[in-house]
Amino acid sequence: VLFVLTVILIGGEGTVIGILSTYLADVRGFSTLDANIGLVVFLVGIAAGRLLVGVLARPHRLFGLLLGLLALSSVVMLLYFTVNLGLLIWPFTFIAGLSVSALLPLILAYAGLAFPHMPGTVMGAVKIAIPTGGIVMPLLLSAVTTTVSFGAALLLPPIGLFVGLLLLLWLSRTQPASAGQLYSSAASE
């Protein structure tokens, strides 16, 4: 489950980084300069989120934080790619970067804590999923763009994030010895 989750999340994050300037220029009518500034704002959001995860993440909060960020990023990305936000696109671009930023570090930390009896195997699977996600999601995006439309392909990252959220919830129900303990600890705060 963590392998598939990592493929989805890394693929989604990398895909958004790759298409953001094109989206802002072609769909939202930004100039080339403004579209590139939008990409920088998104990347600053990612950087800020990765710094914040160090402050907010504690072992007993990891699962809840991961669930919360997945839920937030699913909603933010869906709104970002489907609603014309006008001038709110600038703060939304930052929030979109912030919401997806810490997903990978949290998965890595969660994998190590949730499966301490086989950390090498779990971490190896997660680390193999990183380049796999970077290949699979752009391939899917390209296929959907070619066969349907760019607008339809823009729905892939939010759908992937929502599927990731469902997978993580499923993991918490099927792995009570690992995910459930961290979830119940996070829920009790």
Disulfide bonds with the S-S distance in Angstrom:
none
